[in-house]
Amino acid sequence: MAVLTRPFVPEDAEACGAIVAITPLWQRYKLTAAAAAAQLIAAHARGETVTVIESDSQVAGFAWVVPAGAFGMCPYLRRIVVAPDQRGLRLGAQLLRAVEEHSAKLATDLFLLVSDFNADAQRFYKREGYEEVGRLADFVLPGVAELIFRKRVRAVPT
Ligand SMILES: CC(C)(COP(=O)(O)OP(=O)(O)OC[C@H]1O[C@@H](n2cnc3c(N)ncnc32)[C@H](O)[C@@H]1OP(=O)(O)O)[C@@H](O)C(=O)NCCC(=O)NCCS
């Protein structure tokens, strides 16, 4: 399996949108393939950072970071996903590593939100060194809390 991470190009949008649309998490948030693809094209045009992971030359997932999306100070990982048939192969960890290396050039911390019901992703993030620092009840969906996760990606000089 040949795996590489690279910057998103608009031609990736359709494949990325399709991965989002077949993921039950975002079906619950009513996010369609077309809307997810349009979000990525717009984010890319605004200069936000979208990183694609390829496996054997096929788009296998992506991560989208808003550079000062957390409090106007720190990068915010807005979305990360790996195609369902490629999960559990450490592609997500590799994608996260690329995001963290990029984020460390911008600020000391990286933030993300994860749904309270998404236990698999919470386990994934905790194993990758993230800690829960807060929760936003009813923030996106009624009855669902978005947990705020944070990782220090660059040492702070003392
Ligand atoms: C979370 C996600 C990006 C991780 O990518 P990945 O390539 O599967 O992750 P890795 O192989 O590096 O690590 C595997 C870990 O991911 C988590 N995971 C989440 N969903 C999983 C799935 N369907 N299959 C396997 N692992 C999954 C588990 O914690 C797993 O660890 P475990 O072995 O302790 O169960 C990916 O599973 C995914 O796209 N999930 C659906 C979308 C999502 O929840 N995104 C995060 C929103 S905040």
The ligand as a Tripos MOL2 file, in Angstrom:
@<TRIPOS>MOLECULE
LIG
   48    50     1     0     0
SMALL
NO_CHARGES

@<TRIPOS>ATOM
      1 C1        -11.5760    8.8890   13.0530 C.3       1 LIG1
      2 C2        -10.8420    8.4760   11.7440 C.3       1 LIG1
      3 C3        -10.4400    9.7330   10.9740 C.3       1 LIG1
      4 C4         -9.5920    7.7150   12.1640 C.3       1 LIG1
      5 O1         -8.9320    7.2960   10.9830 O.3       1 LIG1
      6 P1         -8.3690    5.7930   10.8800 P.3       1 LIG1
      7 O2         -7.5050    5.7210    9.6840 O.co2     1 LIG1
      8 O3         -9.4870    4.8330   10.9850 O.co2     1 LIG1
      9 O4         -7.5180    5.7850   12.2280 O.3       1 LIG1
     10 P2         -6.2650    4.9040   12.5950 P.3       1 LIG1
     11 O5         -6.2260    3.6510   11.8020 O.co2     1 LIG1
     12 O6         -5.0930    5.7900   12.5930 O.co2     1 LIG1
     13 O7         -6.6400    4.5550   14.0950 O.3       1 LIG1
     14 C5         -7.7120    3.6550   14.3550 C.3       1 LIG1
     15 C6         -8.5660    4.2460   15.4170 C.3       1 LIG1
     16 O8         -9.5130    5.1240   14.8640 O.3       1 LIG1
     17 C7        -10.7530    4.9890   15.5410 C.3       1 LIG1
     18 N1        -11.8080    4.6270   14.6150 N.ar      1 LIG1
     19 C8        -12.8770    5.4010   14.4730 C.ar      1 LIG1
     20 N2        -13.7280    4.8510   13.5880 N.ar      1 LIG1
     21 C9        -13.1570    3.6860   13.1570 C.ar      1 LIG1
     22 C10       -13.5430    2.6660   12.2380 C.ar      1 LIG1
     23 N3        -14.7150    2.7120   11.5920 N.pl3     1 LIG1
     24 N4        -12.7160    1.6220   12.0310 N.ar      1 LIG1
     25 C11       -11.5450    1.5470   12.6890 C.ar      1 LIG1
     26 N5        -11.1340    2.4960   13.5670 N.ar      1 LIG1
     27 C12       -11.9290    3.5500   13.8020 C.ar      1 LIG1
     28 C13       -10.5670    3.9890   16.6330 C.3       1 LIG1
     29 O9        -10.2490    4.7130   17.8020 O.3       1 LIG1
     30 C14        -9.3900    3.1940   16.1630 C.3       1 LIG1
     31 O10        -8.6780    2.7670   17.2520 O.3       1 LIG1
     32 P3         -8.9410    1.3490   17.9230 P.3       1 LIG1
     33 O11        -8.0050    0.4380   17.2060 O.co2     1 LIG1
     34 O12        -8.5990    1.6120   19.3470 O.co2     1 LIG1
     35 O13       -10.3780    0.9880   17.7020 O.co2     1 LIG1
     36 C15       -11.7030    7.5540   10.8590 C.3       1 LIG1
     37 O14       -12.0140    6.3850   11.5600 O.3       1 LIG1
     38 C16       -12.9710    8.2030   10.3600 C.2       1 LIG1
     39 O15       -12.9730    8.7870    9.2980 O.2       1 LIG1
     40 N6        -14.0770    8.1000   11.1060 N.am      1 LIG1
     41 C17       -15.3560    8.6520   10.6830 C.3       1 LIG1
     42 C18       -15.3360   10.1710   10.6670 C.3       1 LIG1
     43 C19       -15.0150   10.7650   12.0150 C.2       1 LIG1
     44 O16       -15.4940   10.3070   13.0560 O.2       1 LIG1
     45 N7        -14.1820   11.8160   11.9830 N.am      1 LIG1
     46 C20       -13.8220   12.5580   13.1650 C.3       1 LIG1
     47 C21       -14.8730   13.5920   13.3950 C.3       1 LIG1
     48 S1        -14.4720   14.6230   14.7950 S.3       1 LIG1
@<TRIPOS>BOND
     1     1     2 1
     2     2     3 1
     3     2     4 1
     4     2    36 1
     5     4     5 1
     6     5     6 1
     7     6     7 2
     8     6     8 1
     9     6     9 1
    10     9    10 1
    11    10    11 2
    12    10    12 1
    13    10    13 1
    14    13    14 1
    15    14    15 1
    16    15    16 1
    17    15    30 1
    18    16    17 1
    19    17    18 1
    20    17    28 1
    21    18    19 ar
    22    18    27 ar
    23    19    20 ar
    24    20    21 ar
    25    21    22 ar
    26    21    27 ar
    27    22    23 1
    28    22    24 ar
    29    24    25 ar
    30    25    26 ar
    31    26    27 ar
    32    28    29 1
    33    28    30 1
    34    30    31 1
    35    31    32 1
    36    32    33 2
    37    32    34 1
    38    32    35 1
    39    36    37 1
    40    36    38 1
    41    38    39 2
    42    38    40 1
    43    40    41 1
    44    41    42 1
    45    42    43 1
    46    43    44 2
    47    43    45 1
    48    45    46 1
    49    46    47 1
    50    47    48 1
@<TRIPOS>SUBSTRUCTURE
     1 LIG1         1 GROUP 0 **** ****
